[in-house]
Every structure is written in C-alpha cells, then in structure tokens.
Amino acid sequence: MDWLRDNELLQFFRRNKTEMSCMENPQTFLRQLRDHDLLLDKTYEKVIRMQSIKKIKNGLYEILDRLESKQPQDIRAFWTCVFKETILNEYPTLRLLRNDLMNGTFQSDIKPSERAETEEADEGKRKDVSEDEEEAEKQESSVKKKRKLKNRDVCDEEEEQPGPSSRVTPRKRPEKIHFSSPLKKGEKNDIWNWDLYKSQLPVTCGEKEGILVRKRLADGEKCIAVGRQWFSPGEFERFAGKDSSKNWKMTIKCLDTTLGKLIQAGHLKAGNYRAGCKKTLFPTHDVTTVSEEEQDKDEDEDQDSSSSTNISTAGTDEEGEREEQTDASHDSGRKVFKVTCGPLAGDLHKKRFATAILGKSIRTETRWMTPMQFMLEASPTYLSWKKDIECEGKALGDHIKANILRIHKVRCDCKLCKPRSEDLDDEKNDDECFICKTEEEDKFVVCDTCPRSFHQKCHLPHVEDKIIRDGNQWMCTFCVYKANGNLYPSESDREAALSRTISQRLLHCQYLLLCLRSADKDHIFASNPCGLERYSSVIKTPMWLDNVAGKLQKKLYQTVGEFVSDVQLIFSNSASYNQDNAGYLAMGNRLKKLFDKEFNSVFNISEQTVG
C-alpha cells in the first residue's frame, strides 16, 4: 500500500465507502477506528446503541463520509488500521478490498495531467529550497574563510571543520509513484516479471477471474483460487464455460497472454495435470469440480473402450455407487450430527446436505455454512472436506460411504442444488423456531444478523405484524444484547442487581429468559404443570417459563428481583415435586445452574462478590 499516493487511497475510499457501510455487525470495525483515534467515543457509543439495522448502516455511512470530507489526511491511517488480520477475518468485505489493492485490480482515475501538476509544484518547491541552501552555503563559507585567516598564526595545521549546513546534499527528485511495481530500465510491461507477482498472478478465462498460485501450478495441484474455491486449470476452464476447448493453456490468460506462452517462455512451470491433481478438494462427482483424470478417461473411452485402466476405474466407480445405494446404517434415521473441523464445531443437518459447495448444512453459533465453507473457516490449509471434517468421531467421508449422508447427483434439480434467490436467503436462517423447536412457518421471523428464527410470540419482546411489514432489517434480542449489553455498568453485588427496576434492565431479563426457554429443549418447564398427578397437593404456588414470559411481555414485574424470584420458584417447585425422579431433578438443576451463571455474566457480578 506504500506505493499508492494519498489521493489514490482517498479515491479508493470514496469508491468503496458505500459497500463498507453495509457490513454486518460493525461493532468491531468501529471499535478499531475508535482505538486508533479516528472516531470519537461519543459517536462510537451513539452508533452501537442503535437497534435498527438500517440506522446502524446510516450511522456507519455518516462516519465514513465525515472521515472523507473532514479528515482526508487520515485516510492512509484508516486503511492501515482496518487491514489488520484480526479485522480482515471478521469482515470479508475488507479482505476483498485489500485484495483489490494488493493484486492490481484497482485502477486509479487520477489524470496524468493532475499528477504532472503536482510533480511540477513539488519541483518548484525543491528549487526554492535548493537556492536558499546555496545562498546559505556561500555565506557560511565566507565567514569560515575570514575565521581561518584570523587564526592562521595560532595553529597553521588546524583543519577546517565543516558547519552543520556546509555539507549540502542535493535532493533527489523522487521517483514517480506507481500503483504497480516500478519497471526497471529496458524491462517490458509484463506483470509476471514484477516482484509483486512472484508467487501469484491474476488470470482470466472468459468472464471468470481468479488468482493463480505459481508453486501449486508447478506441483500439479489445484492452483487457481476463485474466492475460497480452488480449481485445477482444467476445472477453471470448465468453470468459465470453455470446456469445449479442452486446452487450458490457450484459454486461460494473464492479461492478454496465454498460460501456454508463459510456460513456453519459462515464466511459469506446470506440473503433470494429465494424471489428475495431487490433492482433491471437492468430491469427483460434484458439478464444479470434475477432475482432469475423469475428463481424460471420457475422451479415451471414445477411442479405446478396452483400456484396462478405464475398465478398472469404471468398475470401482460402479461398485461405489452400488454401495451408496444399498448400504444402510443404524444412524440413518438421525437428522442432526455433531461435526468438528480443527477448533470449529457445529451441527450438520441431514436434510440440508447436498454437496461440498451446495446446501448450507452445517450450523455454527454465527451462521450456516456448506461443508467446504466450514472446512475453510476452520483453516485455509485444509484440502479434503471429507477427511478433515469429523462427524461423530469419524471422517465425514465415512458417513457418505455408509449411505448415512448422500451427495446429490450432478444434474439434481432440487432447491439445494439449483436454488432460487429466495432459497438462498432461506438457507441463511434456521428452519425451526429457536425457542419452541418447531417448524411451523406461520408468523415466522428471521434475524438479519444471526441464523436464528422465531415465531412472533416465542420471541421476547413479541414481534408485531407492522415490524414485519415495514421491510426493514430486524435484530433478535440475542443480537441486540450482544451489541449493547456491555454498555451497562457492573453491579456491586447480587442484591444491587435485584433491586434494579425492570425498565432499567428489561433487555437483560428478556435475554435471560430466552436462554432458559431455548435450553429447555424438551419443554419440561415451559407449560403449566398443574395437570400432573398430585402436583396441586405438593406445590402450592405453581410457576412455569411461559407464564414468566407472559408477565415479562405485559411488564407486570416492577424489579429485577421479582422476575428472578419467579424463575427460581420454577426450580424449587421442580426439586420438591421430583424428589423421586432423578432424571427430571437433574434437568431442573442443570437449568438452574445455567440461569445463575448467565445472571452473573449479564449483570457483571464477579465471582468474589457472589462468594
């Protein structure tokens, strides 16, 4: 980024500020600006307290617009602070913008005449400075000559010591700053010779663009990255719709030069792709990743159907298909599986599973992902999603071989494999209510910043019809608390927290109750228990979660203590009634521990204070 002028960085900022203002969950982004003194604390707190997604975006745009108009001298500092790796990992938009700067896709619109005027002005300033320095040098020299004559009889051998301004180094005219690497004398304008592109090159095939990694090409691996997907040259050719050519060395180009010419001239080295890639990133029967080996086999079968290699491979493929169709497992009836990949964990939902890159089937705490996205989120160095993703203690590929999970066919027309725009939107959120765990879509609302879905009456506060009809983006209570919960002061102790009026901490109480209702997956404590045998004779004051939710919605509680008292009553009733039922007793104790832990966290009560 150092090779760019400040006005070019400002131009890049101006061009992309609208896109940056639409980033989801901008709290970390704004905090980074505040920590680097690019944003006032008052402005920061004002924006992050906003609950409407539309207002947050407008507030973020105003911040960026003010930075452009009032603080243009800070634009370089802005890009420097937001291009930190921790920020890039959270905001893909910023990573794409950084890639635009680094890989040469950004083209400045600053006219050469404007650059020349700037350079002429700089040259004029340098001339004025040089003339002043020359005059100062003459005066200094004259003084020294007189001083030397005066003291010659004292010390004839004394050497003249130059003064601080007697040795003037002429200023060099700075080299014209280029966005791309500056060319050496006599060097052609070929980007594959630039230091910036020693490890990778921008390539195109038809209308598709990608980044070619030189070492991967030389090793015969998948070497062209498009977003987070890797392709071999042949796969990239087919991805671009040029598979009829079947000659990637002629169809894939760097600028207007084919890869074949670059390889022939010695600028690139290519491994043996006739034998297939060394490492397979996608399953061989996925739509977008048909291997080179399979393509070659199809061509050879037309010419020589008796090839022993093809017969062997075809036989293996047919046996694999028969196994997928006939094998069964005791896990085949399960709908959800626990999956991990490195440090990342999630739940794989069987009905959403389609292929490596189709069907967002893995749900993490923050979003839904395809298996490929899940693997790359865990670590970009992983190469085989079937091997690197573990499902219930085994490789995910083992579940596919056992027919527990089925990869959809290449020409599958289901909504996972050929989704419409509304289907893609639906994949971003849960298929069931986060609270009651049912899939009834009547009055279903989805959060625009997390994957949760809710029934209107299950959420707290209830979601009114007018909020759905207004068309604005909506944040659930979990996301509102996450964005604003830490703005409240810590409580000195539990009693201080309980004495707060409910209006002061309504968000916190709603969050706590939603956590409990979601954790009660079997709805043991949700509904009225008075219909249970002997319940009325054992329990004098019944209480249940739905009742607490109704009172909280109607604002019948005056203090936090009244709300907590009703919640604790549920657990004490459970302990009294289920003395002889260890299972239900354990469920009640588990929910009580969860509530106490979340309460202390929400109200920032330290463990020493609790003890």
C-alpha positions as CSV (number, residue, x, y, z in Angstrom):
1,M,0.0,0.0,0.0
2,D,3.0,2.3,0.4
3,W,3.3,2.7,-3.4
4,L,-0.1,4.4,-3.6
5,R,-0.4,8.2,-3.3
6,D,-2.7,9.6,-0.6
7,N,-5.1,10.9,-3.2
8,E,-5.3,7.5,-4.8
9,L,-6.1,5.9,-1.4
10,L,-8.7,8.6,-0.9
11,Q,-10.2,7.8,-4.3
12,F,-10.3,4.1,-3.4
13,F,-12.0,5.0,-0.1
14,R,-14.6,7.2,-1.8
15,R,-15.3,4.4,-4.3
16,N,-16.0,1.8,-1.6
17,K,-17.4,3.6,1.4
18,T,-21.0,2.7,0.5
19,E,-20.0,-1.0,0.4
20,M,-18.2,-0.7,3.8
21,S,-21.3,0.9,5.4
22,C,-23.3,-2.2,4.6
23,M,-21.0,-4.6,6.6
24,E,-22.8,-6.7,9.2
25,N,-22.1,-6.4,12.9
26,P,-19.8,-3.4,12.5
27,Q,-19.1,-3.1,16.3
28,T,-15.5,-4.5,16.0
29,F,-14.8,-2.3,12.9
30,L,-16.0,0.8,14.8
31,R,-14.0,-0.1,17.9
32,Q,-10.9,-0.4,15.8
33,L,-11.5,3.1,14.4
34,R,-12.0,4.5,17.9
35,D,-8.9,2.8,19.3
36,H,-6.8,4.4,16.5
37,D,-8.3,7.9,17.3
38,L,-10.2,8.0,14.0
39,L,-13.6,8.1,15.8
40,L,-14.8,9.9,18.9
41,D,-16.1,7.9,21.8
42,K,-19.4,9.8,21.8
43,T,-20.0,8.9,18.1
44,Y,-19.0,5.3,18.7
45,E,-21.4,4.8,21.6
46,K,-24.2,6.5,19.7
47,V,-24.0,4.2,16.7
48,I,-23.5,0.9,18.5
49,R,-26.6,1.6,20.7
50,M,-28.8,1.7,17.7
51,Q,-31.1,-1.3,17.4
52,S,-32.3,-0.9,13.8
53,I,-30.0,-2.4,11.1
54,K,-31.0,0.5,8.8
55,K,-30.0,3.1,11.4
56,I,-26.7,1.4,12.0
57,K,-25.8,1.4,8.3
58,N,-26.8,5.1,8.0
59,G,-24.7,5.9,11.1
60,L,-21.7,4.0,9.7
61,Y,-22.1,5.7,6.3
62,E,-22.1,9.1,8.1
63,I,-18.9,8.2,9.9
64,L,-17.2,7.2,6.7
65,D,-18.5,10.3,4.9
66,R,-17.2,12.6,7.7
67,L,-13.8,10.9,7.6
68,E,-13.6,11.5,3.8
69,S,-14.7,15.2,4.0
70,K,-13.2,16.3,7.3
71,Q,-10.2,14.1,7.8
72,P,-8.8,13.2,4.4
73,Q,-5.3,13.3,5.9
74,D,-6.2,10.3,7.9
75,I,-7.2,8.0,5.0
76,R,-3.9,6.2,4.9
77,A,-4.1,5.6,8.7
78,F,-7.7,4.3,8.2
79,W,-6.7,1.7,5.6
80,T,-3.7,0.7,7.8
81,C,-5.8,0.0,10.9
82,V,-8.7,-1.8,9.2
83,F,-6.3,-4.1,7.2
84,K,-5.2,-5.8,10.3
85,E,-5.6,-9.6,10.1
86,T,-8.0,-9.8,13.0
87,I,-10.3,-7.3,11.3
88,L,-10.0,-9.0,7.9
89,N,-11.0,-12.3,9.4
90,E,-14.3,-10.8,10.7
91,Y,-15.2,-8.7,7.7
92,P,-14.8,-10.5,4.2
93,T,-15.7,-7.1,2.5
94,L,-12.5,-5.6,3.9
95,R,-10.4,-8.6,2.8
96,L,-11.8,-8.3,-0.8
97,L,-10.9,-4.6,-0.8
98,R,-7.4,-5.3,0.5
99,N,-7.0,-7.9,-2.3
100,D,-8.1,-5.3,-4.8
101,L,-5.3,-3.0,-3.7
102,M,-2.7,-5.8,-3.5
103,N,-3.3,-7.7,-6.6
104,G,-3.6,-4.8,-9.0
105,T,-7.3,-4.8,-9.8
106,F,-7.7,-1.2,-8.5
107,Q,-7.1,1.3,-11.3
108,S,-6.7,5.0,-10.3
109,D,-8.8,7.6,-12.1
110,I,-6.4,10.4,-11.4
111,K,-5.4,12.1,-14.7
112,P,-1.7,12.2,-15.7
113,S,-2.1,16.0,-16.1
114,E,-3.0,16.2,-12.4
115,R,0.0,14.1,-11.4
116,A,2.3,16.3,-13.6
117,E,1.0,19.5,-12.0
118,T,1.6,18.0,-8.5
119,E,5.1,17.0,-9.5
120,E,5.9,20.4,-11.0
121,A,4.7,22.1,-7.9
122,D,6.9,19.8,-5.8
123,E,9.9,20.5,-8.2
124,G,9.3,24.3,-7.8
125,K,9.4,23.9,-4.0
126,R,12.6,21.9,-4.3
127,K,14.3,24.6,-6.5
128,D,13.4,27.3,-4.0
129,V,14.8,25.2,-1.2
130,S,18.0,24.5,-3.2
131,E,18.6,28.2,-4.0
132,D,18.1,29.2,-0.3
133,E,20.5,26.5,0.8
134,E,23.1,27.6,-1.9
135,E,23.0,31.2,-0.6
136,A,23.3,30.0,3.0
137,E,26.3,27.9,2.0
138,K,28.1,30.9,0.4
139,Q,27.6,33.0,3.5
140,E,28.8,30.2,5.7
141,S,31.9,29.7,3.5
142,S,32.7,33.4,3.6
143,V,32.6,33.5,7.4
144,K,34.8,30.5,7.6
145,K,37.5,31.9,5.3
146,K,37.7,35.1,7.5
147,R,37.9,33.0,10.6
148,K,40.6,30.8,9.1
149,L,42.8,33.8,8.1
150,K,42.4,35.3,11.5
151,N,43.6,32.1,13.3
152,R,46.3,31.0,10.9
153,D,49.1,32.2,13.1
154,V,47.7,30.4,16.1
155,C,47.5,27.0,14.5
156,D,48.7,26.6,10.9
157,E,47.9,22.9,10.8
158,E,44.4,23.2,12.2
159,E,41.9,21.7,9.7
160,E,38.7,23.5,8.9
161,Q,35.7,21.7,10.5
162,P,32.6,22.0,8.3
163,G,29.5,23.5,9.9
164,P,26.1,21.8,10.1
165,S,24.9,23.4,6.8
166,S,28.2,23.4,4.9
167,R,27.7,20.0,3.5
168,V,24.6,20.2,1.4
169,T,23.4,17.0,-0.2
170,P,21.4,17.8,-3.3
171,R,17.9,16.5,-3.1
172,K,17.0,13.8,-5.5
173,R,13.8,14.1,-7.4
174,P,11.5,11.4,-6.0
175,E,10.6,8.7,-8.4
176,K,7.1,8.8,-9.7
177,I,4.9,6.6,-7.5
178,H,3.2,3.8,-9.4
179,F,0.4,1.6,-8.1
180,S,2.1,-1.4,-9.6
181,S,5.8,-2.3,-9.1
182,P,8.0,0.2,-11.0
183,L,9.6,-1.2,-14.1
184,K,13.4,-1.4,-14.5
185,K,15.1,0.2,-17.4
186,G,14.5,-1.8,-20.6
187,E,12.0,-4.1,-18.9
188,K,8.7,-4.8,-20.7
189,N,5.4,-4.0,-19.1
190,D,4.8,-7.7,-18.2
191,I,3.4,-8.2,-14.7
192,W,4.7,-11.7,-14.4
193,N,8.2,-10.1,-14.1
194,W,7.2,-7.8,-11.2
195,D,8.2,-8.6,-7.6
196,L,4.6,-8.1,-6.6
197,Y,3.6,-11.2,-8.6
198,K,6.5,-13.5,-7.7
199,S,4.1,-16.0,-6.0
200,Q,0.8,-15.5,-7.8
201,L,-0.8,-14.0,-11.0
202,P,-4.2,-12.7,-11.8
203,V,-5.7,-14.9,-14.5
204,T,-8.9,-14.9,-16.6
205,C,-10.8,-17.4,-18.6
206,G,-13.8,-16.0,-20.5
207,E,-15.6,-13.8,-18.0
208,K,-14.2,-15.6,-14.9
209,E,-11.3,-14.2,-12.9
210,G,-9.0,-15.9,-10.4
211,I,-5.6,-15.9,-8.8
212,L,-3.0,-18.4,-10.0
213,V,-0.5,-19.6,-7.4
214,R,2.8,-20.4,-9.2
215,K,4.1,-23.1,-6.8
216,R,0.8,-25.0,-6.9
217,L,0.9,-24.9,-10.7
218,A,4.4,-26.3,-10.7
219,D,3.5,-29.1,-8.3
220,G,0.5,-30.2,-10.3
221,E,-2.1,-29.2,-7.6
222,K,-5.3,-27.1,-7.7
223,C,-3.7,-23.8,-8.3
224,I,-6.4,-21.2,-9.2
225,A,-8.4,-19.6,-6.4
226,V,-11.8,-18.0,-7.0
227,G,-13.0,-16.6,-3.7
228,R,-12.5,-19.6,-1.4
229,Q,-12.7,-22.3,-4.0
230,W,-9.6,-23.9,-5.6
231,F,-9.6,-25.2,-9.2
232,S,-7.1,-27.1,-11.4
233,P,-6.5,-25.3,-14.7
234,G,-8.9,-27.7,-16.5
235,E,-11.6,-27.2,-13.8
236,F,-11.2,-23.5,-14.0
237,E,-11.7,-23.7,-17.8
238,R,-14.9,-25.7,-17.4
239,F,-16.0,-23.3,-14.6
240,A,-15.7,-20.5,-17.1
241,G,-17.8,-22.4,-19.7
242,K,-14.8,-23.1,-22.0
243,D,-14.8,-26.8,-21.6
244,S,-15.3,-27.4,-25.3
245,S,-11.8,-26.2,-26.0
246,K,-10.2,-28.7,-23.7
247,N,-6.9,-26.8,-23.9
248,W,-6.5,-24.7,-20.8
249,K,-3.1,-23.5,-21.8
250,M,-4.8,-21.5,-24.6
251,T,-8.0,-20.4,-22.9
252,I,-6.6,-19.2,-19.6
253,K,-4.7,-15.9,-19.9
254,C,-2.7,-13.5,-17.8
255,L,-3.7,-10.1,-19.2
256,D,-3.7,-11.0,-23.0
257,T,-1.0,-13.6,-22.8
258,T,-2.0,-17.3,-22.6
259,L,-0.5,-19.5,-19.9
260,G,0.9,-21.7,-22.7
261,K,3.1,-18.9,-23.9
262,L,4.2,-18.1,-20.4
263,I,5.1,-21.7,-19.8
264,Q,6.9,-21.9,-23.2
265,A,8.9,-18.7,-22.4
266,G,9.9,-20.1,-19.0
267,H,7.9,-17.6,-16.9
268,L,5.8,-20.4,-15.4
269,K,6.3,-24.0,-14.7
270,A,3.4,-26.5,-14.9
271,G,3.2,-29.9,-13.3
272,N,1.6,-33.0,-14.9
273,Y,-2.1,-32.5,-14.9
274,R,-2.9,-35.5,-17.2
275,A,-2.6,-37.7,-14.2
276,G,-5.1,-35.6,-12.2
277,C,-4.4,-33.3,-9.3
278,K,-2.3,-34.5,-6.4
279,K,-4.9,-33.4,-3.9
280,T,-8.7,-33.4,-4.4
281,L,-10.6,-30.5,-2.8
282,F,-14.1,-31.5,-3.9
283,P,-15.7,-34.8,-4.5
284,T,-15.1,-36.1,-8.0
285,H,-18.8,-36.2,-8.8
286,D,-19.6,-32.6,-7.8
287,V,-20.7,-30.3,-10.5
288,T,-18.0,-27.7,-10.3
289,T,-15.0,-30.0,-9.7
290,V,-14.9,-32.8,-12.2
291,S,-11.3,-34.0,-12.1
292,E,-8.8,-33.8,-15.0
293,E,-8.5,-37.6,-14.8
294,E,-12.2,-38.2,-15.4
295,Q,-12.2,-35.9,-18.4
296,D,-9.2,-37.7,-20.0
297,K,-11.0,-41.0,-19.4
298,D,-14.1,-39.9,-21.2
299,E,-12.0,-38.9,-24.2
300,D,-10.1,-42.1,-24.2
301,E,-13.2,-44.3,-23.9
302,D,-14.4,-43.0,-27.2
303,Q,-11.2,-44.1,-28.9
304,D,-10.3,-47.2,-27.0
305,S,-13.0,-48.7,-24.9
306,S,-10.8,-51.7,-24.0
307,S,-8.3,-49.6,-21.9
308,S,-7.6,-51.6,-18.8
309,T,-7.1,-48.5,-16.7
310,N,-10.5,-47.2,-17.6
311,I,-12.2,-50.5,-17.1
312,S,-10.7,-50.8,-13.6
313,T,-11.7,-47.2,-12.7
314,A,-15.1,-47.6,-14.1
315,G,-15.6,-50.8,-12.2
316,T,-14.6,-49.2,-8.9
317,D,-17.0,-46.2,-9.5
318,E,-19.9,-48.6,-10.2
319,E,-19.2,-50.6,-7.1
320,G,-19.0,-47.4,-5.1
321,E,-22.4,-46.3,-6.5
322,R,-23.9,-49.7,-5.7
323,E,-22.6,-49.5,-2.1
324,E,-24.1,-46.0,-1.7
325,Q,-27.5,-47.3,-2.9
326,T,-27.6,-50.5,-0.8
327,D,-25.6,-49.8,2.4
328,A,-27.5,-48.8,5.5
329,S,-26.5,-47.7,8.9
330,H,-28.2,-47.6,12.3
331,D,-27.5,-43.8,12.2
332,S,-29.6,-43.3,9.0
333,G,-32.6,-42.2,11.0
334,R,-30.8,-39.3,12.7
335,K,-31.4,-35.8,11.5
336,V,-28.6,-33.8,13.1
337,F,-24.9,-34.8,13.6
338,K,-22.2,-33.1,15.7
339,V,-19.3,-32.1,13.4
340,T,-15.9,-30.6,14.1
341,C,-13.0,-29.3,12.0
342,G,-9.9,-28.3,13.9
343,P,-11.1,-25.8,16.5
344,L,-14.5,-25.2,14.8
345,A,-17.7,-27.1,15.9
346,G,-21.2,-27.2,14.5
347,D,-24.3,-29.3,13.8
348,L,-24.8,-30.9,10.4
349,H,-28.4,-31.1,9.4
350,K,-29.0,-34.1,7.1
351,K,-31.9,-32.6,5.2
352,R,-29.8,-29.6,4.1
353,F,-26.8,-31.6,2.9
354,A,-26.3,-31.7,-0.8
355,T,-22.6,-31.4,-1.9
356,A,-19.4,-29.8,-0.7
357,I,-20.4,-26.4,-2.0
358,L,-24.2,-26.6,-2.3
359,G,-26.6,-26.7,0.6
360,K,-25.7,-24.8,3.7
361,S,-26.0,-27.8,6.0
362,I,-23.7,-27.0,8.9
363,R,-24.9,-24.6,11.6
364,T,-22.4,-22.9,13.9
365,E,-23.0,-20.3,16.5
366,T,-22.8,-17.5,14.0
367,R,-24.1,-18.8,10.6
368,W,-25.0,-21.6,8.3
369,M,-22.2,-22.9,6.0
370,T,-21.6,-25.5,3.3
371,P,-19.1,-28.3,4.2
372,M,-16.4,-26.5,2.1
373,Q,-17.0,-23.2,3.9
374,F,-16.9,-24.9,7.3
375,M,-13.6,-26.5,6.4
376,L,-12.0,-23.3,5.2
377,E,-13.4,-21.3,8.1
378,A,-11.5,-23.7,10.4
379,S,-8.3,-23.5,8.4
380,P,-7.5,-22.4,4.8
381,T,-4.7,-25.0,4.8
382,Y,-7.2,-28.0,4.9
383,L,-7.7,-29.6,1.5
384,S,-10.2,-32.5,1.9
385,W,-13.5,-31.8,3.4
386,K,-14.4,-35.5,3.6
387,K,-11.3,-36.3,5.6
388,D,-10.8,-33.0,7.6
389,I,-14.4,-32.7,8.9
390,E,-15.1,-35.2,11.7
391,C,-18.7,-36.3,12.2
392,E,-19.5,-38.1,15.5
393,G,-15.9,-39.3,15.8
394,K,-15.4,-40.4,12.2
395,A,-14.4,-38.7,9.0
396,L,-17.4,-37.2,7.2
397,G,-16.5,-39.3,4.1
398,D,-17.2,-42.5,6.2
399,H,-20.8,-41.4,6.7
400,I,-21.1,-40.8,3.0
401,K,-19.7,-44.3,2.2
402,A,-22.1,-45.8,4.7
403,N,-25.0,-44.1,3.0
404,I,-25.9,-42.1,6.1
405,L,-25.4,-38.9,4.1
406,R,-25.9,-38.8,0.3
407,I,-24.2,-36.4,-2.1
408,H,-26.7,-35.2,-4.7
409,K,-26.2,-36.1,-8.3
410,V,-24.7,-33.6,-10.8
411,R,-28.0,-33.0,-12.6
412,C,-30.1,-32.7,-9.4
413,D,-32.8,-30.1,-9.7
414,C,-33.7,-29.8,-6.1
415,K,-33.8,-26.3,-4.4
416,L,-30.4,-27.0,-2.7
417,C,-28.6,-27.8,-6.0
418,K,-30.4,-25.2,-8.1
419,P,-31.6,-22.6,-5.6
420,R,-33.6,-19.5,-6.4
421,S,-32.7,-16.2,-4.8
422,E,-35.3,-16.7,-2.1
423,D,-34.0,-20.2,-1.4
424,L,-30.5,-18.8,-0.9
425,D,-32.0,-16.3,1.6
426,D,-33.8,-19.1,3.5
427,E,-30.5,-21.0,3.8
428,K,-29.1,-18.2,6.0
429,N,-31.5,-18.9,8.9
430,D,-32.8,-21.9,10.9
431,D,-35.7,-24.0,9.7
432,E,-37.2,-24.2,13.2
433,C,-38.0,-21.7,15.9
434,F,-35.0,-21.2,18.2
435,I,-37.3,-21.3,21.3
436,C,-40.0,-23.9,20.7
437,K,-38.0,-26.0,18.2
438,T,-41.0,-26.5,15.9
439,E,-41.0,-25.8,12.1
440,E,-44.4,-24.2,11.8
441,E,-43.8,-21.3,9.5
442,D,-46.9,-19.4,10.4
443,K,-45.7,-15.9,11.6
444,F,-42.1,-16.9,11.3
445,V,-39.5,-14.1,11.6
446,V,-35.8,-14.4,11.0
447,C,-32.9,-12.3,12.4
448,D,-30.9,-10.4,9.8
449,T,-27.6,-10.6,11.8
450,C,-27.6,-14.2,13.1
451,P,-29.0,-17.6,11.9
452,R,-31.8,-17.7,14.4
453,S,-35.5,-17.9,13.5
454,F,-38.5,-17.3,15.8
455,H,-42.3,-17.4,16.0
456,Q,-43.6,-13.9,16.7
457,K,-45.0,-14.9,20.1
458,C,-42.0,-17.0,21.1
459,H,-39.6,-14.1,20.8
460,L,-39.3,-11.5,23.6
461,P,-40.5,-8.9,23.1
462,H,-43.2,-10.2,20.7
463,V,-42.6,-9.2,17.1
464,E,-45.6,-7.2,15.8
465,D,-47.0,-7.5,12.3
466,K,-46.1,-3.9,11.5
467,I,-42.4,-4.6,12.1
468,I,-42.5,-7.5,9.6
469,R,-44.4,-5.4,7.0
470,D,-42.1,-2.3,7.1
471,G,-39.4,-4.2,5.2
472,N,-36.5,-3.1,7.4
473,Q,-33.9,-5.5,8.7
474,W,-34.6,-6.8,12.2
475,M,-32.3,-7.9,15.0
476,C,-33.3,-10.5,17.6
477,T,-32.8,-9.9,21.3
478,F,-29.7,-12.1,21.4
479,C,-28.0,-9.8,18.8
480,V,-29.2,-6.6,20.4
481,Y,-27.9,-7.8,23.8
482,K,-24.6,-8.8,22.2
483,A,-24.2,-5.4,20.6
484,N,-25.3,-3.3,23.6
485,G,-25.1,-5.4,26.8
486,N,-21.6,-4.3,27.8
487,L,-22.7,-0.6,27.8
488,Y,-24.3,-1.0,31.2
489,P,-22.4,-0.6,34.4
490,S,-21.3,-3.5,36.5
491,E,-23.3,-4.2,39.7
492,S,-21.5,-4.2,43.0
493,D,-23.3,-7.4,44.2
494,R,-26.3,-9.6,43.5
495,E,-28.6,-7.6,45.8
496,A,-27.8,-4.4,43.9
497,A,-28.8,-6.1,40.7
498,L,-32.0,-7.5,42.1
499,S,-33.0,-4.0,43.3
500,R,-32.9,-2.5,39.8
501,T,-36.2,-1.6,38.3
502,I,-37.2,-3.9,35.4
503,S,-37.3,-0.9,33.0
504,Q,-33.6,-0.3,33.6
505,R,-32.6,-3.9,32.7
506,L,-35.5,-5.2,30.6
507,L,-33.2,-6.3,27.7
508,H,-31.1,-8.4,30.2
509,C,-34.2,-10.1,31.6
510,Q,-35.6,-10.9,28.2
511,Y,-32.2,-12.3,27.1
512,L,-32.0,-14.5,30.3
513,L,-35.5,-15.9,29.8
514,L,-34.9,-16.6,26.1
515,C,-31.7,-18.5,27.1
516,L,-33.7,-20.7,29.5
517,R,-36.6,-21.4,27.1
518,S,-34.2,-22.4,24.4
519,A,-32.1,-24.6,26.7
520,D,-35.4,-26.4,27.8
521,K,-35.4,-28.4,24.5
522,D,-38.0,-30.9,25.7
523,H,-40.3,-28.2,27.1
524,I,-40.3,-29.8,30.5
525,F,-40.6,-26.4,32.3
526,A,-42.4,-24.4,29.6
527,S,-46.1,-25.2,30.1
528,N,-48.5,-25.2,33.1
529,P,-47.7,-28.3,35.2
530,C,-50.9,-28.3,37.3
531,G,-52.3,-31.2,35.2
532,L,-49.6,-33.6,36.6
533,E,-50.7,-36.2,39.1
534,R,-50.6,-35.0,42.7
535,Y,-49.0,-31.7,41.6
536,S,-51.5,-29.4,43.3
537,S,-51.2,-31.2,46.6
538,V,-47.4,-30.9,46.6
539,I,-46.9,-27.5,45.1
540,K,-48.9,-24.5,46.5
541,T,-47.6,-21.8,44.0
542,P,-47.1,-23.2,40.5
543,M,-44.9,-21.3,38.1
544,W,-43.6,-22.1,34.5
545,L,-41.5,-20.4,31.9
546,D,-44.3,-19.4,29.5
547,N,-46.1,-17.8,32.5
548,V,-42.9,-15.8,33.3
549,A,-42.6,-14.8,29.6
550,G,-46.2,-13.6,29.5
551,K,-45.7,-11.4,32.7
552,L,-42.4,-10.0,31.3
553,Q,-44.2,-9.2,28.0
554,K,-47.0,-7.4,29.8
555,K,-44.5,-5.6,32.0
556,L,-46.1,-6.9,35.2
557,Y,-42.7,-7.0,37.1
558,Q,-41.5,-3.9,38.9
559,T,-38.0,-5.0,39.7
560,V,-35.4,-7.5,38.5
561,G,-35.8,-9.3,41.9
562,E,-39.5,-10.1,41.2
563,F,-38.5,-11.6,37.8
564,V,-35.7,-13.7,39.4
565,S,-38.0,-14.8,42.2
566,D,-40.5,-16.4,39.8
567,V,-37.7,-18.1,37.8
568,Q,-36.2,-19.5,41.0
569,L,-39.7,-20.7,42.0
570,I,-39.8,-22.9,39.0
571,F,-36.6,-24.7,40.1
572,S,-37.6,-25.0,43.7
573,N,-41.0,-26.5,42.7
574,S,-39.2,-29.0,40.4
575,A,-36.9,-30.1,43.2
576,S,-39.9,-30.6,45.6
577,Y,-42.1,-32.5,43.1
578,N,-39.4,-34.6,41.5
579,Q,-37.6,-35.9,44.6
580,D,-38.1,-39.5,43.4
581,N,-37.4,-38.7,39.8
582,A,-33.7,-38.3,39.3
583,G,-34.0,-37.5,35.6
584,Y,-36.3,-34.5,35.9
585,L,-34.5,-33.4,39.1
586,A,-31.2,-33.3,37.1
587,M,-32.9,-31.3,34.3
588,G,-34.1,-28.7,36.8
589,N,-30.6,-28.4,38.4
590,R,-29.0,-28.0,35.0
591,L,-31.3,-25.1,34.0
592,K,-30.8,-23.5,37.5
593,K,-27.0,-23.6,37.1
594,L,-27.4,-22.1,33.6
595,F,-29.6,-19.3,34.9
596,D,-27.3,-18.4,37.8
597,K,-24.2,-18.4,35.5
598,E,-25.9,-16.2,32.9
599,F,-27.3,-13.9,35.5
600,N,-23.9,-13.2,37.0
601,S,-22.5,-12.7,33.5
602,V,-25.2,-10.4,32.3
603,F,-25.1,-8.2,35.4
604,N,-21.2,-8.3,35.5
605,I,-21.2,-9.7,39.0
606,S,-17.7,-11.0,39.9
607,E,-17.2,-14.5,41.4
608,Q,-15.7,-12.9,44.6
609,T,-18.9,-10.9,45.1
610,V,-21.0,-14.0,44.6
611,G,-19.0,-16.0,47.0
